[in-house]
């Protein structure tokens, strides 16, 4: 009675572990998607506040005229270029306004369009004014974050259906001999199952500790047909491993590491030890190395300075985590 109870509890624990392992890629993708959503929400909120404050400074500039650049101050000590513009005002003497520009100032004597406040003509703007550029940049960043979140949700929905729902509904076919290989390409390492057939196939799968102790080769139950289905899941010792991409007919490029024919004690112990999402995040940190570089390039091109660099770096870092989760990174 006691041994039977212990056996039942052990089977129940293994079953629960298998269920948690099967749901692990879903939790991982959802966690990284939440990180993207939070990053986009923060950027959107800050840009909205920036846009509203800038819009307040543009309020009341309802009149228009054509002015002439009377003075240019483009000293190296200031990040902003300032021009003094003279322009006619109805029923008043000619008005003069100093306008900060976010672009290279035009030469003296250049005729430029001006919008000004009829009640206070010294409040004026022209093309390339810092306030206009700031408002336009804030609106663009806010719009990009909304589009990015919508695109992420659409991609998630499509991939969840093709990688989890469809494969789980397929009938299991005959077992196929496979070997687990790790392939590192660039900053990302992924797990693949390589079939031992006349025409081999390579199936990218989301990581599970079970893969660590998988002998090479070993019979694997396939949910679907690797020859005809684009996405197939596999079942190993009762645990379903879902595809992290489409079945390939050519070997994935990168540095390859094969599982041994028989696992040693260390691999057997690692195979029953759960891998936390925190460890997964730490393993994905190298993917973020490109984020500050892209941010610096964008800040240079856009001229947005530190604010632009920080905004783009945060967004690229969040999407880098998400991209690694979709690709099925291997933290082992």
C-alpha positions in Angstrom: 0.0 0.0 0.0 2.8 2.4 1.0 4.9 1.7 -2.1 1.8 2.0 -4.4 0.9 5.4 -2.8 4.5 6.6 -3.3 4.4 5.4 -6.9 1.2 7.3 -7.5 2.5 10.5 -5.9 5.7 10.2 -8.0 3.7 9.7 -11.2 1.5 12.7 -10.2 4.6 14.9 -9.7 6.0 13.8 -13.0 2.7 14.5 -14.7 2.5 18.0 -13.1 6.1 18.6 -14.1 5.3 17.6 -17.7 2.3 19.9 -17.8 4.3 22.8 -16.4 7.1 22.1 -18.9 4.6 22.0 -21.8 3.1 25.4 -20.7 6.5 26.9 -20.1 7.0 28.4 -23.6 3.5 29.9 -23.4 4.3 31.5 -20.0 7.7 32.7 -21.4 6.2 34.3 -24.5 3.5 35.9 -22.4 6.0 37.3 -19.9 8.2 38.8 -22.6 5.0 40.2 -24.3 4.1 41.8 -21.0 7.6 43.4 -20.9 7.0 44.8 -24.4 3.6 46.1 -23.4 4.9 47.8 -20.3 7.9 49.4 -22.2 5.6 50.7 -24.9 3.1 52.0 -22.3 5.8 53.9 -20.5 7.2 55.4 -23.7 3.7 56.2 -24.9 2.8 58.0 -21.7 6.0 60.0 -21.6 5.6 61.0 -25.2 2.0 62.0 -24.7 2.9 64.2 -21.8 5.7 65.8 -23.9 3.3 66.3 -26.8 0.7 68.0 -24.6 3.2 70.3 -23.0 4.6 71.3 -26.3 1.1 71.7 -27.8 0.3 74.2 -25.0 3.3 76.3 -26.1 1.9 76.3 -29.7 -1.6 77.3 -28.6 -2.8 80.7 -30.0 -0.4 80.8 -33.0 -3.2 81.3 -35.5 -1.9 84.1 -37.7 0.5 83.6 -40.6 2.9 85.8 -42.4 6.1 85.7 -44.5 9.1 86.9 -42.6 12.8 87.5 -43.2 15.7 86.1 -41.3 17.4 89.1 -39.7 19.8 87.4 -37.4 21.3 83.9 -36.9 22.8 82.7 -33.6 24.4 79.3 -34.1 27.1 79.4 -31.5 28.8 76.1 -30.6 28.0 76.7 -26.9 24.3 75.9 -27.4 22.6 72.8 -28.7 19.8 75.0 -30.2 20.1 77.4 -33.1 18.2 80.6 -32.7 17.1 82.9 -35.6 15.6 86.3 -35.3 12.8 86.8 -37.8 11.1 90.1 -38.9 7.6 89.9 -40.3 4.7 92.3 -41.0 1.7 92.4 -38.6 -1.6 94.1 -39.7 -2.2 97.5 -38.1 1.0 97.3 -36.1 4.7 98.1 -36.6 6.8 95.3 -38.0 7.2 92.5 -35.4 10.4 90.7 -34.4 10.6 87.2 -32.8 13.5 85.0 -31.7 12.8 81.4 -32.7 14.8 78.3 -31.6 15.4 75.9 -34.3 16.1 72.1 -34.2 17.7 72.2 -37.7 20.4 74.2 -39.4 19.3 77.8 -39.6 18.7 79.4 -42.9 21.1 82.2 -44.2 20.5 85.8 -43.4 17.8 87.4 -45.6 16.0 84.2 -46.3 12.2 84.5 -46.5 10.5 82.0 -44.3 6.8 81.3 -43.4 5.9 82.4 -39.9 2.9 81.6 -37.6 2.4 83.9 -34.7 0.1 84.9 -31.9 -1.9 88.0 -33.0 -2.2 89.1 -29.3 1.6 88.7 -28.8 3.5 88.7 -32.1 6.8 87.9 -30.3 5.4 84.4 -29.9 6.1 82.9 -33.3 7.4 79.8 -35.0 8.8 78.8 -38.4 9.7 75.6 -40.1 12.1 73.5 -38.1 11.2 75.3 -34.8 12.2 73.2 -31.8 8.6 73.2 -30.5 7.3 71.9 -33.8 10.0 69.2 -34.1 9.5 68.1 -30.5 5.7 67.8 -30.9 6.1 65.9 -34.2 8.7 63.6 -32.7 6.5 62.9 -29.6 3.5 62.1 -31.8 5.6 59.8 -34.0 7.1 57.9 -31.0 3.6 57.5 -29.5 2.1 56.2 -32.7 5.0 53.8 -33.2 4.4 52.3 -29.8 0.7 51.7 -30.5 1.5 50.1 -33.9 4.2 48.0 -32.3 1.9 46.6 -29.6 -0.8 45.9 -32.1 1.7 44.1 -34.4 3.0 42.1 -31.4 -0.5 41.0 -30.5 -1.2 40.0 -34.1 2.1 38.0 -34.3 1.4 36.3 -30.9 -2.1 35.3 -32.0 -0.9 33.8 -35.3 2.1 32.0 -33.7 0.0 30.6 -30.8 -2.4 29.1 -33.3 0.2 27.7 -35.7 2.7 26.5 -33.0 0.5 25.4 -30.1 -3.2 24.9 -31.2 -2.7 23.3 -34.6 0.1 20.8 -33.6 -1.7 19.7 -30.5 -4.8 18.8 -32.5 -2.9 16.5 -34.9 -2.9 12.7 -34.4 0.3 11.1 -33.4 2.1 9.2 -36.1 4.8 6.5 -35.9 7.8 7.1 -33.7 10.8 8.7 -35.4 14.4 8.3 -34.3 15.7 11.8 -33.5 18.7 13.4 -31.9 18.8 16.7 -30.0 21.3 19.3 -31.2 22.0 22.8 -29.9 22.9 25.4 -32.6 24.4 28.8 -31.7 24.1 31.4 -34.3 25.1 34.9 -33.3 23.8 35.8 -29.9 21.0 33.2 -29.8 21.2 29.4 -29.1 18.3 27.1 -30.0 17.4 23.5 -29.5 16.6 21.3 -32.6 15.5 17.8 -33.1 17.2 16.1 -36.1 15.4 13.1 -37.6 17.4 9.9 -38.3 15.7 9.4 -41.7 16.8 9.1 -45.3 15.8 12.7 -45.9 16.5 14.3 -42.5 14.4 17.1 -41.1 15.2 19.6 -38.4 12.5 20.7 -36.0 13.1 23.8 -33.7 11.5 23.2 -30.3 11.0 25.3 -27.3 13.4 24.4 -24.5 12.5 21.8 -21.9 14.9 20.2 -19.3 13.9 16.9 -20.8 16.1 17.7 -23.9 19.2 17.8 -21.7 19.2 14.0 -21.1 17.7 12.9 -24.4 19.9 10.0 -25.8 21.1 10.4 -29.4 19.2 9.0 -31.1 16.0 8.1 -29.4 12.5 7.2 -30.7 10.2 10.3 -30.5 6.4 10.4 -31.0 5.5 13.0 -33.6 2.2 14.8 -33.6 1.7 15.3 -37.3 3.9 14.5 -40.3 7.4 16.0 -40.6 7.2 15.5 -44.4 4.1 17.5 -45.0 3.3 19.7 -42.0 5.0 23.0 -41.5 4.8 22.9 -37.7 4.8 19.6 -35.7 4.9 18.9 -32.0 6.7 15.9 -30.4 5.9 13.9 -27.3 8.8 12.6 -25.2 8.0 10.5 -22.1 4.5 12.0 -22.0 5.7 15.6 -22.3 4.7 17.6 -25.4 7.4 19.8 -26.9 6.0 22.5 -29.2 7.7 23.8 -32.3 9.6 27.1 -32.1 9.5 27.5 -35.9 8.9 25.7 -39.1 10.3 22.3 -40.0 13.5 22.7 -42.1 14.8 20.5 -44.8 18.3 21.9 -44.6 20.6 21.9 -41.5 20.4 25.1 -39.5 23.5 27.2 -39.7 25.7 27.9 -36.7 27.9 26.2 -34.1 26.4 22.8 -33.5 26.5 20.7 -30.3 25.1 17.2 -30.2 23.7 15.3 -27.2 25.8 12.3 -26.2 24.5 8.8 -27.0 23.8 8.2 -23.3 23.3 10.9 -20.6 25.7 11.0 -17.7 24.6 11.6 -14.1 24.9 15.4 -14.4 22.6 15.5 -17.4 20.1 13.2 -15.8 19.9 15.4 -12.7 19.6 18.6 -14.9 16.8 16.9 -16.8 14.5 16.8 -13.7 15.5 20.3 -12.4 13.0 23.0 -13.5 14.4 26.1 -15.3 12.9 29.3 -14.0 12.0 32.2 -16.2 14.6 34.3 -14.4 17.3 31.9 -15.6 15.8 32.2 -19.1 16.0 36.0 -19.0 19.6 35.8 -17.8 20.4 33.5 -20.7 18.8 36.0 -23.1 20.8 39.0 -21.9 23.4 38.8 -24.8 20.5 39.5 -27.2 20.2 42.9 -25.7 23.8 43.9 -26.6 22.5 45.5 -29.8 19.9 47.7 -28.1 22.2 50.6 -27.0 24.0 50.5 -30.4 20.7 50.9 -32.3 19.6 53.5 -29.8 22.9 55.5 -30.4 22.5 55.3 -34.2 18.9 56.4 -34.0 19.7 59.3 -31.7 22.4 60.4 -34.1 20.2 60.2 -37.2 17.1 61.7 -35.5 19.0 64.3 -33.5 16.9 63.4 -30.4 19.9 63.2 -28.1 19.8 61.2 -24.8 16.0 61.0 -24.7 15.8 59.4 -28.1 18.7 57.0 -27.3 17.0 55.9 -24.0 13.6 55.5 -25.7 14.9 53.4 -28.6 17.2 51.4 -26.3 14.3 50.4 -24.0 12.0 49.5 -26.9 14.7 47.4 -28.7 15.6 45.7 -25.4 12.0 44.7 -24.7 11.5 43.5 -28.2 14.8 41.6 -28.1 13.5 39.6 -25.1 10.2 38.9 -27.0 12.1 37.9 -30.2 14.3 35.5 -28.3 11.2 33.9 -26.7 9.5 33.5 -30.0 12.6 31.9 -31.5 12.8 29.5 -28.6 16.1 30.3 -27.0 18.0 27.5 -25.1 19.2 28.5 -21.6 21.0 25.2 -20.9 
